[in-house]
C-alpha cells in the first residue's frame, strides 16, 4: 500500500503545490491556471508529464468540473440545485466514492473493489490529506480525485464569501 500526502488549503494565488510521499519527497506537481478562463489544474509526474487535468466548465448555471486522467475523462463533479446546503455529485463509470468526501474522509471503489482511501490528518504539521493507494493502477485517478474535490471546495468557499464594507 502506497501513502501520499497533500497539504490542506493548498490553493495559493499561484496555484502551485506538490504531492509528497512518506519520505516527504515530491512525487507529483500541481499547477493551476491563474486568472485564466477556463480555470484548470494540471497534475504532472516527476518527469513533468501531464497525467491529469481538472477543468471548470465555463458558462454553466451550476459549477461543474471535468477530470481527465491520461487524456481520458474519468469523472465529473457537479453542484446540484439545493436551497439549504451545497450538494455535489461525482459522476463516473466504474468508480464509486463512499463516505464523507466533502470532509475528506472516504473510500474509493472501482467496480466494487476497494482501491484507495482518503483521510484528513489532524496532528501533522499543518493539516494534510493522507491518500492510501491499494491499487497502483489507480494512483493517478486517486490524486486527481483529491485535487478535484479540494478545487471544488475552494471554488465553493470563494463563491459563498461575501465582501462587506
Secondary structure as UniProt FT lines:
FT   STRAND          2..7
FT   TURN            8..9
FT   STRAND          16..21
FT   TURN            22..23
FT   STRAND          26..32
FT   STRAND          40..44
FT   TURN            46..47
FT   STRAND          50..56
FT   STRAND          64..69
FT   TURN            70..71
FT   STRAND          72..80
FT   STRAND          87..92
FT   STRAND          95..100
FT   HELIX           101..103
FT   STRAND          105..110
FT   TURN            111..112
FT   STRAND          113..121
FT   STRAND          128..133
FT   HELIX           136..138
FT   HELIX           139..160
//
